[in-house]
């Protein structure tokens, strides 16, 4: 019964399950990134995004004031409450949870349970109760304010602070405009050149056409990183090094092999009768290209435009090499990497937020043109 027209094959369930699994594999990390963009750095470090609706146990530290030490017999005693610190209190709100553990050193911040007496160096002792009350004793006067470490559960917290940090950072609006300035020409120029080249390779007979097609295919496997330094040296020699013109030409050169390859394969599959009839009626190659081939190739053109736009918009390496390092020329990816994340990139909340801010425009472009993307990818699969 599997071969009867209109019936589903026995592998249809396998295909459906596979599609669902693939969608989940892409969707789950995206959801995690979205949730992390609303959390602060401390909570991200303490627990995974899937635990974000639940309280998180975090470590805190405060300095007990040595000036508050009171002599009691042979000891100097400092008493207080860890939740009296303004920075600590702001993390919990009106209700403070019980202390889960405490310690007197950075190496062991949760070595003792609440109520225990911790024996510290230089004959000092520390005790912290569940309500946050602490007693710090020392046989000698405190030369500096001692630190108290403790762990406590913080309530789940979601805010727009990360988005405010990213969107209101200095010159972010300039970086957005620079990204558009780079992306739009770097998408349009390769399409214009590749469309003419693809038509010539598909429908025009001239010596060496096969060698040109082979060269285009060979350029597809050339690593981008190998061409960066030689291309930058060439740009410096002709006077366009580290400029918008230079990065437009760089993206054009890197995108042309794939564009010509995709468009040529699409144009080869166009109906030969239409093109030959137009030539019999006296149409030139340019007229055939503009009035027949170009309108019929719109799905393929849109498909490459989406790929080129996404790649150029999200590019960091080429922008770092071919654009100046001053704030007036930075694109969004460089701005985020250099100014917001720093050299180590450890602020995951800012990183997640910056990712969603930067993909807003590509998502609009993708969903606007996705029907053309599907048509362009499936073109030629059915005869």
N, C-alpha and C positions, 0 to 999 in steps of 0.2 A: 504493500500500500504506500510505501514511501515514494514510489516513482510516479504516482498518479498526480496529474496537474491539480493544483489547488489545495493539496494536503501538505502538512508540515512534515519535514523530515525528522528522523529520530534524534538528529543532532541539534535541533532547534533549541532545546532546553540548555544544552551545553553552551551554545552560542550566547543565549540570553544571560546565563550565569557569568560567563566570561566578561560580557559587556558590563554587567553590574559590578563585578570585582574591579575591573579597570577604572570604572567611574569612581568607585570608593577610594581606590589607591590615589587618584588625583584629588578627590574632594576632601578627604580627611586631613591631609597636611594643610590645605587651604583654610579649612575651618580652624585648625589649631593656630595658624598664623593670624587669623582674624581675632580669635579670642585673646591671644597674647598681645595684640595691639592695644587692648583696653586695660591691660594689667601693668603694674609698675615692675621695676627691675627686681626688687627684693622678692616679690611673690613669684615671679617667673623662675628665679633661681631656686626657690624653696620647693616648688611643686610643678608638675606638668599641667598643661592647659586643660586636660580632661578632669583634673581635680579643682579647677577654678571655682566651682560653686560651693566648695567646702572650706572651712577654716584651715589656715596654713600655719604650721609651727615655724616661727622664725627666731633667730638669735639677735639679741640686742645688747648694747653696752652703754653704760653711763659712767660718769665720773662723780664719785662721792666727794664732797667739798671737805678738804683737810682743815679749813678754817672752822668748821663746825665740830671738830673733835673736842670732846669733853673729858677731862681727867677723871677717872674712876679708879681709885686705888693706885696700883702700879701700871695701869693701862690707860691708853687714850682711845676713846670710843666715839665712833660716828654712827648715828642712827638716822634713818629716813625711810623713804619709800621710792622704789624704782619708777613708779608711775607718776611721781611728782614732776619728772622731767617733761618739759613742754613738747619736745620732739617725740618722745615715747608716747605721751598721752594722745597726740594727734593721730597716731597709727591705730588706736583702739576705739576712739570715740568716747561716749559717755560711760559705757560699761567696760570695765577692765577684767580680763579673764585671769584665772589663777596662774601663777608661775609654774611652769612644768619642770624646770631644772635651772641650776645656776652654777657659776664657777668664778674663779678669781684670776684666771689667765686666759690669754687669747688662744693658747694651744688646747685648752680643755674648758670651753665655755659652758658645757652642760655636764660636768663631772659629778655633781651632787644633786640629791633630791631636796625639795623644799623642806625646811626645818632642820636639816643636818648642819653640823658645824664643820666648815672646811678649814683644814690646817694649811696655811699658806707659808710662803717663805718668810724669813726673818721673824718667825714666831707670831705672825699675824693670823687672825681668824676671821672668817666671814660666815654669816648665816642669813639666809633669805627665806622668808615664809611665803606661803601660797598667795597671800594678799599683797605681796610686794614689799612688805616691811623688811628692812635689813639692819644688821648690826655688824659693824666692822671694827675690830679691835687691833691695837698695835702696842707693843711695849715701849716704843719710842714715838716721838712726835712725827707727824706726817710731813715729810719734806715736799711732797707734791700730792695732788689729788689722786687717790687710787681708783682703778677701774673695777666695775662690777659687771659681769656678764650673766645673762639669763636668757631662757627660752620661754616663749609664750605663744599661744595661738592667736593669730590675727584674723578678723573676719574677712570674707571675700570682698574684694573692692574692685570696682570697674569705673573707669573715668575716661575723659577725653583729653587728659593731660598730655599723653604722647602725641596726639594729633595736633594739639595746640603748639607743642614744642616744634614739631616738624613744619607746620604751615606758617608759623610766625617767626621762624628763624631768619636771620639777616640774608637778604638777597635771594630768598627762595623764589620769589616772583620773577626775578631776572633769570634764574636757572631754568624755570619753566618755559619762559619765552625763548631762551637759548636752545632748549631741547626741541621745541617746535621749529626753530630756525635751522637746526641741523637735520631733523628727521624728514620734514616735508620735501626739501630739494633732494635729499639723499634717497628718497623713495621714487620721486617723479623722474629724475634724470636717468637712472638705470633702466626704467621701464621704457622710456622713449627710445633710448639707444638699442636696447635688447629687442624691441618690437621690429625695428627695421632690420636688424641683423638676423633675427629668426625668420623673417619672411624671405630674405635673400637665401639663407641656407636651406629653406624648405621648398621654394618654388622657382628659384632662378638657377639656371645651369651656367656654370663658369668654371674654369680650371682651378683646381686646388680646393674645391668645396669640401671634399671628403677629409682633407688634411685639416681644414679649419674646424670641422665638426669634431674631429679627434682632439684637436688642441683645446677646444672648449670643454670636452669631457675630462681631459687631463688636468685642466686648471681647477676642476671641482675638488681634486684631492690635494691641492697645495695648501699646507697649513697657513692660516692667517698670520701666526706669530712670526713665521720666517720672512714675511714680506714687510713687516712694520718698519724696521730700521732702514733697509734699502729705499723704501718708498719715502720715508721721512727725509733721508739725505737728498733724494731727487727733488722733493718739494723745497727744501732749503736752497738748493742750487738755482731753481727757477724763480725763487722769491715768494712762494706761497706756503712756506713751512709754518706750522702751528697757526692756522687761520681757518675761518669757516669755509673758504674756497678749498683749502687743502683737505679738510675732513669730508666735504661733499665728494671730491674726486676719489678719496680713499674708499668711502663707502660704495661709490659707483664701481670702482675697480673690483672690490671684493664681492659685490653682488651680481655683477654682469654674467659670470659663467653660469650660475644657477638660473638666472633669468633667461638667458639665451637658450639654455638646454630645455627648460620647461616650455617656453613659448614655441620653440622650433618643433618639439614633439607634438604639441597641440595643433599647430598650423598644418603639419603634415597630414593629420587626420581629417582636415576639412574636405568637403566634397570637391573632387577634381572637376566634375562637370561644370559647376558654377564658375570656377575660375577660368576654365578653358572657354566657356561660352562668352565670358566678359572680354577675353582677349580676342576672340573671333569678331566681336562687335566693335573692336578698335580701341579697347581700353588699354592704357599703359600700365606698367607694373605699379607705378605710384597710385594710379586711380584704383586698381584692383586692391592694393593694400589699404587705402584709406576708406573706400566705400564698401568693400566686401570682407576682406580678411580681418581688419581691425574690429568692426562691429561683431563679427562672429567669434572673435577671440577675447571678448570682454571677460568671460568667466576666468580664463587663464590669467589675464592681466590683473584682475582683482585678487586672484589667489596669491600671485607673487607680491602684489602691493601689500597685502596683509602680512606676509612673512617678512618682507623687507622693512615695513614700518615697525613691527614688533621687535625685530632684531636691532634696528637702529635706535629705537626709543630706549631699549634696555641696555644698550652698549655702554661699557665702562672702559675697556682696554683701548679701543681706538680713540675715544674722546680724551683719555689721559695722554695719549701720544701726540695727537694732531691738533690739540687745542691748547692755548696758553693756560697757565695755572692761576691766573688772577681771577678774582671773584666775578668780574664783568663778563668772563667767557665760560664759566663753568656751566655744565649741563646738570640735570637733576641727579643723575647717578654719581657724578663726581662730587657734587655738593653734599649729598648724603654720606658718601664714603669718607670724605675728608673732614667735613666740618661737624657732622652730627654723630658719627660712629667713632671717629678717631682711628688711630693706627691699629688698635686691637679689636675693635668692633664687638665689644662685650655687652653693650646695652641692647638686649634682645627686644625689649619693648619698643624702642625707637626703630630698631631694624625692621620689626614686623609692621609697624605703622608706616614707615617710609616705603615699604614694599607695596602696601595697599594704596598709598597716595600716588606712587609712580605708575601703577597699573590701571589707574582710573581711565585715562585716555585710551590706552590700547584695548581695554575691554569694550569701550564704546565703538571703536573702529571694528573690532572683531565681530561683535553681535550685529552691527549694521551691515556688514558685508559677508556674513558667514554663509548665506545661501549661494553666493558666487564662489566662495571657497570650496564648498561641497561639489558644485557643478564643475569647477576647474579640476579638482582632484580626480573626479570620476570620468572626466572626458577621455574618450578613447577606450574605455574599459568594455564598452558594449558596441558591437558593430551592427 
